[in-house]
């Protein structure tokens, strides 16, 4: 169902391998975000060709549309969407946090109104586990948590964290019961605690004690200053069980990825590369290209001469700008393909540097030349 092999280490940074029901993932790894069962603007063949070994989808969105029952009838999420590699599903906690005006939090779970049609839904730890394992049949299910917003006082963060722990126990019991029937799947718990290092320490111990196959750090990249986010990441990484995969949720800026790897994290996700592409921001080996700028109107160069992706092999900056000026959907497709290659190439470079035990030098060099724009979860 899940095994984690630590292949090498360079300081706190780790090179590993996660084996799941639908395949093997070399870590550190970035998971492209396919929220509703698709990575926007591209085909699954584009995602795999870029080098993705695992993708993320979201329980909140999938339970609303098309619904867990339909996905189950279609043979599970892998069969429904046509992706045969591992899938991790977020529990929906982050999305529920963003619905503050349309949700009610209780001990039982969260009662919320759909952003699609206003219909009422109750998401509990048990329902989240059952949806992900029985209906979706994913490789990794996330336990339902309350994603602590920013800012939060210590008392507010402590109450939120305690609710996450109580939900974690219930969600774990429901997951194990469902896994007893299906014989597959793994589940990760989520560490909360806001920007308070002592609460993070308490949460890491509590979540680890539940026996989850992996442990995630949630509640970061939710509006806090960069220095606070990095301080919590750096403090939390070493607290997580070394024999299990460590997942930092919602972080995708290259500088933050480099820092998080140095803090001992193995898995990452973020909409940043694909969302930026749809707005005409292309990641290159020397920084960001803003394709809509007039200076690219007659630029014959590829997006990145150092990149071997299909977009760089066929399209000039001038042509891509032309497509964006037209509002042509192909523009988003071509730049998304490129950005996926760029971020996954960065992860390959990180793994190679870790294998050679030269990560510190690699991180300094990469951080010095890469500027992929601001974090844009």
URBEL-V991326 format. One record per residue. N is the residue number from 0. SS is DSSP state (alpha for helix, beta for strand, coil for the rest). PHI is phi in whole degrees, -180 to 180 (NA if undefined). BURIAL is I if it has 24 or more other ideal C-beta (glycine too) atoms within 12 Angstrom, else O. Layout:
# URBEL-V991326
n=N ss=SS phi=PHI burial=BURIAL
n=N ss=SS phi=PHI burial=BURIAL
This chain:
# URBEL-V991326
n=0 ss=coil phi=NA burial=I
n=1 ss=beta phi=-160 burial=I
n=2 ss=beta phi=-135 burial=O
n=3 ss=beta phi=-126 burial=I
n=4 ss=beta phi=-116 burial=O
n=5 ss=beta phi=-87 burial=O
n=6 ss=beta phi=-89 burial=O
n=7 ss=beta phi=-164 burial=O
n=8 ss=beta phi=-141 burial=O
n=9 ss=beta phi=-138 burial=I
n=10 ss=coil phi=68 burial=O
n=11 ss=coil phi=-82 burial=I
n=12 ss=beta phi=-71 burial=I
n=13 ss=beta phi=-129 burial=I
n=14 ss=beta phi=-111 burial=I
n=15 ss=beta phi=-144 burial=I
n=16 ss=beta phi=-147 burial=I
n=17 ss=beta phi=-109 burial=I
n=18 ss=beta phi=-106 burial=I
n=19 ss=beta phi=-126 burial=I
n=20 ss=coil phi=-56 burial=I
n=21 ss=coil phi=-106 burial=I
n=22 ss=beta phi=142 burial=I
n=23 ss=beta phi=-109 burial=O
n=24 ss=beta phi=-122 burial=I
n=25 ss=beta phi=-82 burial=I
n=26 ss=beta phi=-118 burial=I
n=27 ss=coil phi=-66 burial=I
n=28 ss=beta phi=-135 burial=I
n=29 ss=beta phi=-105 burial=I
n=30 ss=beta phi=-103 burial=I
n=31 ss=beta phi=-58 burial=I
n=32 ss=beta phi=-93 burial=I
n=33 ss=coil phi=-115 burial=I
n=34 ss=coil phi=-44 burial=I
n=35 ss=coil phi=-105 burial=I
n=36 ss=coil phi=96 burial=I
n=37 ss=coil phi=-155 burial=I
n=38 ss=coil phi=-83 burial=I
n=39 ss=coil phi=-55 burial=I
n=40 ss=coil phi=82 burial=I
n=41 ss=coil phi=-132 burial=I
n=42 ss=coil phi=-90 burial=O
n=43 ss=alpha phi=-62 burial=I
n=44 ss=alpha phi=-63 burial=O
n=45 ss=alpha phi=-67 burial=I
n=46 ss=alpha phi=-67 burial=I
n=47 ss=alpha phi=-69 burial=I
n=48 ss=alpha phi=-64 burial=O
n=49 ss=coil phi=-73 burial=I
n=50 ss=coil phi=111 burial=I
n=51 ss=coil phi=-70 burial=I
n=52 ss=coil phi=-108 burial=I
n=53 ss=beta phi=-154 burial=I
n=54 ss=beta phi=-129 burial=I
n=55 ss=beta phi=-113 burial=I
n=56 ss=beta phi=-129 burial=I
n=57 ss=beta phi=-124 burial=I
n=58 ss=alpha phi=-63 burial=I
n=59 ss=alpha phi=-56 burial=I
n=60 ss=alpha phi=-68 burial=I
n=61 ss=alpha phi=-71 burial=I
n=62 ss=alpha phi=-70 burial=I
n=63 ss=alpha phi=-83 burial=I
n=64 ss=coil phi=-156 burial=O
n=65 ss=coil phi=-90 burial=O
n=66 ss=coil phi=105 burial=I
n=67 ss=alpha phi=-62 burial=I
n=68 ss=alpha phi=-64 burial=O
n=69 ss=alpha phi=-65 burial=O
n=70 ss=alpha phi=-62 burial=I
n=71 ss=alpha phi=-62 burial=I
n=72 ss=alpha phi=-62 burial=O
n=73 ss=coil phi=-86 burial=O
n=74 ss=coil phi=98 burial=O
n=75 ss=coil phi=100 burial=I
n=76 ss=alpha phi=-67 burial=I
n=77 ss=alpha phi=-58 burial=I
n=78 ss=alpha phi=-68 burial=O
n=79 ss=alpha phi=-63 burial=I
n=80 ss=alpha phi=-95 burial=I
n=81 ss=coil phi=85 burial=O
n=82 ss=coil phi=-118 burial=I
n=83 ss=coil phi=-104 burial=I
n=84 ss=coil phi=-102 burial=I
n=85 ss=beta phi=-60 burial=I
n=86 ss=beta phi=-129 burial=I
n=87 ss=beta phi=-112 burial=I
n=88 ss=beta phi=-113 burial=I
n=89 ss=beta phi=-68 burial=I
n=90 ss=coil phi=-77 burial=I
n=91 ss=coil phi=105 burial=I
n=92 ss=alpha phi=-59 burial=I
n=93 ss=alpha phi=-66 burial=I
n=94 ss=alpha phi=-64 burial=I
n=95 ss=alpha phi=-65 burial=I
n=96 ss=alpha phi=-57 burial=I
n=97 ss=coil phi=-73 burial=O
n=98 ss=coil phi=-99 burial=I
n=99 ss=alpha phi=-50 burial=O
n=100 ss=alpha phi=-79 burial=O
n=101 ss=alpha phi=-126 burial=O
n=102 ss=beta phi=-144 burial=I
n=103 ss=beta phi=-128 burial=O
n=104 ss=beta phi=-94 burial=I
n=105 ss=coil phi=-135 burial=O
n=106 ss=coil phi=-62 burial=O
n=107 ss=coil phi=-68 burial=O
n=108 ss=beta phi=168 burial=I
n=109 ss=beta phi=-126 burial=I
n=110 ss=beta phi=-97 burial=O
n=111 ss=beta phi=-139 burial=I
n=112 ss=beta phi=-106 burial=O
n=113 ss=coil phi=-60 burial=I
n=114 ss=coil phi=-73 burial=O
n=115 ss=coil phi=-86 burial=O
n=116 ss=coil phi=-139 burial=O
n=117 ss=coil phi=81 burial=O
n=118 ss=coil phi=-68 burial=O
n=119 ss=beta phi=-89 burial=O
n=120 ss=beta phi=-141 burial=I
n=121 ss=beta phi=-115 burial=I
n=122 ss=beta phi=-109 burial=I
n=123 ss=beta phi=-113 burial=I
n=124 ss=alpha phi=-57 burial=I
n=125 ss=alpha phi=-68 burial=I
n=126 ss=alpha phi=-65 burial=I
n=127 ss=alpha phi=-62 burial=I
n=128 ss=alpha phi=-66 burial=I
n=129 ss=alpha phi=-67 burial=I
n=130 ss=alpha phi=-58 burial=I
n=131 ss=alpha phi=-70 burial=I
n=132 ss=alpha phi=-92 burial=I
n=133 ss=alpha phi=-77 burial=I
n=134 ss=alpha phi=-87 burial=I
n=135 ss=alpha phi=-85 burial=I
n=136 ss=coil phi=65 burial=I
n=137 ss=coil phi=-82 burial=I
n=138 ss=coil phi=-74 burial=I
n=139 ss=beta phi=-130 burial=I
n=140 ss=beta phi=-107 burial=I
n=141 ss=beta phi=-94 burial=I
n=142 ss=coil phi=-69 burial=I
n=143 ss=coil phi=-68 burial=I
n=144 ss=coil phi=-132 burial=I
n=145 ss=coil phi=-98 burial=I
n=146 ss=coil phi=-75 burial=I
n=147 ss=coil phi=-64 burial=I
n=148 ss=coil phi=-75 burial=I
n=149 ss=coil phi=-120 burial=I
n=150 ss=coil phi=-84 burial=O
n=151 ss=coil phi=-145 burial=I
n=152 ss=coil phi=-67 burial=O
n=153 ss=alpha phi=-61 burial=O
n=154 ss=alpha phi=-65 burial=O
n=155 ss=alpha phi=-64 burial=O
n=156 ss=alpha phi=-65 burial=I
n=157 ss=alpha phi=-67 burial=I
n=158 ss=alpha phi=-64 burial=O
n=159 ss=alpha phi=-62 burial=I
n=160 ss=alpha phi=-61 burial=I
n=161 ss=alpha phi=-63 burial=I
n=162 ss=alpha phi=-64 burial=I
n=163 ss=alpha phi=-58 burial=I
n=164 ss=alpha phi=-67 burial=I
n=165 ss=alpha phi=-66 burial=I
n=166 ss=alpha phi=-66 burial=I
n=167 ss=alpha phi=-62 burial=I
n=168 ss=alpha phi=-63 burial=I
n=169 ss=alpha phi=-68 burial=I
n=170 ss=alpha phi=-65 burial=I
n=171 ss=alpha phi=-67 burial=I
n=172 ss=alpha phi=-63 burial=O
n=173 ss=alpha phi=-66 burial=I
n=174 ss=alpha phi=-65 burial=I
n=175 ss=alpha phi=-64 burial=I
n=176 ss=alpha phi=-65 burial=O
n=177 ss=alpha phi=-69 burial=I
n=178 ss=alpha phi=-68 burial=I
n=179 ss=alpha phi=-62 burial=O
n=180 ss=alpha phi=-88 burial=O
n=181 ss=alpha phi=-93 burial=I
n=182 ss=coil phi=71 burial=O
n=183 ss=coil phi=-148 burial=I
n=184 ss=coil phi=94 burial=I
n=185 ss=beta phi=-133 burial=I
n=186 ss=beta phi=-135 burial=I
n=187 ss=beta phi=-109 burial=I
n=188 ss=beta phi=-93 burial=I
n=189 ss=beta phi=-124 burial=I
n=190 ss=beta phi=-84 burial=I
n=191 ss=coil phi=-121 burial=I
n=192 ss=coil phi=128 burial=I
n=193 ss=coil phi=62 burial=I
n=194 ss=coil phi=-97 burial=I
n=195 ss=coil phi=-113 burial=I
n=196 ss=alpha phi=-62 burial=O
n=197 ss=alpha phi=-68 burial=O
n=198 ss=alpha phi=-69 burial=I
n=199 ss=alpha phi=-61 burial=I
n=200 ss=alpha phi=-64 burial=O
n=201 ss=alpha phi=-63 burial=I
n=202 ss=alpha phi=-67 burial=I
n=203 ss=alpha phi=-59 burial=I
n=204 ss=alpha phi=-67 burial=O
n=205 ss=alpha phi=-67 burial=I
n=206 ss=alpha phi=-69 burial=I
n=207 ss=alpha phi=-61 burial=I
n=208 ss=alpha phi=-69 burial=O
n=209 ss=coil phi=-78 burial=I
n=210 ss=coil phi=83 burial=O
n=211 ss=coil phi=-58 burial=I
n=212 ss=coil phi=-71 burial=I
n=213 ss=beta phi=-151 burial=I
n=214 ss=beta phi=-131 burial=I
n=215 ss=beta phi=-114 burial=I
n=216 ss=beta phi=-107 burial=I
n=217 ss=coil phi=-110 burial=I
n=218 ss=coil phi=74 burial=I
n=219 ss=coil phi=-117 burial=I
n=220 ss=coil phi=58 burial=I
n=221 ss=coil phi=-120 burial=I
n=222 ss=coil phi=116 burial=O
n=223 ss=coil phi=-77 burial=I
n=224 ss=coil phi=-59 burial=O
n=225 ss=alpha phi=-55 burial=O
n=226 ss=alpha phi=-65 burial=O
n=227 ss=alpha phi=-70 burial=O
n=228 ss=alpha phi=-59 burial=I
n=229 ss=alpha phi=-67 burial=I
n=230 ss=alpha phi=-63 burial=O
n=231 ss=alpha phi=-70 burial=I
n=232 ss=alpha phi=-61 burial=I
n=233 ss=alpha phi=-65 burial=I
n=234 ss=alpha phi=-77 burial=I
n=235 ss=alpha phi=-82 burial=I
n=236 ss=alpha phi=-47 burial=I
n=237 ss=coil phi=-67 burial=O
n=238 ss=coil phi=-80 burial=I
n=239 ss=coil phi=-85 burial=I
n=240 ss=coil phi=-56 burial=I
n=241 ss=coil phi=-69 burial=O
n=242 ss=coil phi=-89 burial=O
n=243 ss=coil phi=-124 burial=I
n=244 ss=beta phi=-63 burial=I
n=245 ss=beta phi=-116 burial=I
n=246 ss=beta phi=-121 burial=I
n=247 ss=beta phi=-100 burial=I
n=248 ss=coil phi=-87 burial=I
n=249 ss=coil phi=76 burial=I
n=250 ss=coil phi=-116 burial=I
n=251 ss=coil phi=-148 burial=I
n=252 ss=coil phi=-69 burial=I
n=253 ss=alpha phi=-52 burial=I
n=254 ss=alpha phi=-63 burial=I
n=255 ss=alpha phi=-71 burial=I
n=256 ss=alpha phi=-63 burial=I
n=257 ss=alpha phi=-60 burial=I
n=258 ss=alpha phi=-66 burial=I
n=259 ss=alpha phi=-68 burial=I
n=260 ss=alpha phi=-61 burial=I
n=261 ss=alpha phi=-65 burial=I
n=262 ss=coil phi=-91 burial=I
n=263 ss=coil phi=100 burial=I
n=264 ss=coil phi=-89 burial=I
n=265 ss=coil phi=-115 burial=I
n=266 ss=beta phi=-129 burial=I
n=267 ss=beta phi=-145 burial=I
n=268 ss=beta phi=-148 burial=I
n=269 ss=coil phi=-174 burial=I
n=270 ss=coil phi=-82 burial=I
n=271 ss=alpha phi=-50 burial=I
n=272 ss=alpha phi=-62 burial=I
n=273 ss=alpha phi=-80 burial=I
n=274 ss=alpha phi=-66 burial=I
n=275 ss=alpha phi=-59 burial=I
n=276 ss=alpha phi=-60 burial=I
n=277 ss=alpha phi=-69 burial=I
n=278 ss=coil phi=-103 burial=I
n=279 ss=coil phi=85 burial=I
n=280 ss=beta phi=-105 burial=I
n=281 ss=beta phi=-109 burial=I
n=282 ss=beta phi=-86 burial=I
n=283 ss=beta phi=-127 burial=I
n=284 ss=coil phi=-68 burial=I
n=285 ss=coil phi=-123 burial=O
n=286 ss=beta phi=121 burial=O
n=287 ss=beta phi=-89 burial=I
n=288 ss=beta phi=-107 burial=I
n=289 ss=beta phi=-96 burial=I
n=290 ss=coil phi=-65 burial=I
n=291 ss=coil phi=-77 burial=I
n=292 ss=coil phi=-66 burial=O
n=293 ss=alpha phi=-63 burial=O
n=294 ss=alpha phi=-65 burial=O
n=295 ss=alpha phi=-95 burial=I
n=296 ss=coil phi=-61 burial=O
n=297 ss=coil phi=-122 burial=O
n=298 ss=coil phi=-82 burial=O
n=299 ss=coil phi=-82 burial=O
n=300 ss=coil phi=-71 burial=I
n=301 ss=beta phi=-70 burial=I
n=302 ss=coil phi=-53 burial=I
n=303 ss=coil phi=-146 burial=I
n=304 ss=coil phi=-59 burial=O
n=305 ss=coil phi=-87 burial=O
n=306 ss=coil phi=-101 burial=I
n=307 ss=coil phi=-106 burial=O
n=308 ss=coil phi=-71 burial=I
n=309 ss=alpha phi=-58 burial=I
n=310 ss=alpha phi=-65 burial=I
n=311 ss=alpha phi=-69 burial=I
n=312 ss=alpha phi=-78 burial=O
n=313 ss=alpha phi=-128 burial=O
n=314 ss=coil phi=-120 burial=I
n=315 ss=beta phi=-86 burial=I
n=316 ss=alpha phi=-62 burial=I
n=317 ss=alpha phi=-63 burial=O
n=318 ss=alpha phi=-67 burial=I
n=319 ss=alpha phi=-65 burial=I
n=320 ss=alpha phi=-61 burial=I
n=321 ss=alpha phi=-56 burial=I
n=322 ss=alpha phi=-65 burial=I
n=323 ss=alpha phi=-65 burial=I
n=324 ss=alpha phi=-65 burial=O
n=325 ss=alpha phi=-78 burial=O
n=326 ss=coil phi=75 burial=O
n=327 ss=coil phi=-76 burial=O
n=328 ss=alpha phi=-57 burial=O
n=329 ss=alpha phi=-59 burial=O
n=330 ss=alpha phi=-59 burial=I
n=331 ss=alpha phi=-63 burial=I
n=332 ss=alpha phi=-62 burial=I
n=333 ss=alpha phi=-64 burial=I
n=334 ss=alpha phi=-77 burial=I
n=335 ss=alpha phi=-63 burial=I
n=336 ss=alpha phi=-56 burial=I
n=337 ss=alpha phi=-63 burial=I
n=338 ss=alpha phi=-65 burial=I
n=339 ss=alpha phi=-63 burial=I
n=340 ss=alpha phi=-60 burial=I
n=341 ss=alpha phi=-63 burial=I
n=342 ss=alpha phi=-72 burial=I
n=343 ss=alpha phi=-76 burial=I
n=344 ss=alpha phi=-65 burial=I
n=345 ss=alpha phi=-59 burial=I
n=346 ss=alpha phi=-66 burial=I
n=347 ss=alpha phi=-63 burial=I
n=348 ss=alpha phi=-62 burial=I
n=349 ss=alpha phi=-61 burial=I
n=350 ss=alpha phi=-64 burial=I
n=351 ss=alpha phi=-65 burial=O
n=352 ss=alpha phi=-65 burial=I
n=353 ss=alpha phi=-67 burial=I
n=354 ss=alpha phi=-63 burial=I
n=355 ss=coil phi=-89 burial=O
n=356 ss=coil phi=57 burial=O
n=357 ss=coil phi=-133 burial=O
n=358 ss=alpha phi=-67 burial=I
n=359 ss=alpha phi=-57 burial=O
n=360 ss=alpha phi=-66 burial=O
n=361 ss=alpha phi=-61 burial=I
n=362 ss=alpha phi=-64 burial=I
n=363 ss=alpha phi=-64 burial=O
n=364 ss=alpha phi=-64 burial=O
n=365 ss=alpha phi=-66 burial=I
n=366 ss=alpha phi=-65 burial=I
n=367 ss=alpha phi=-72 burial=O
n=368 ss=alpha phi=-110 burial=O
n=369 ss=coil phi=-98 burial=I
n=370 ss=coil phi=-140 burial=O
n=371 ss=coil phi=-91 burial=I
n=372 ss=coil phi=86 burial=I
n=373 ss=coil phi=-71 burial=O
n=374 ss=coil phi=-63 burial=I
n=375 ss=coil phi=-145 burial=I
n=376 ss=coil phi=-55 burial=I
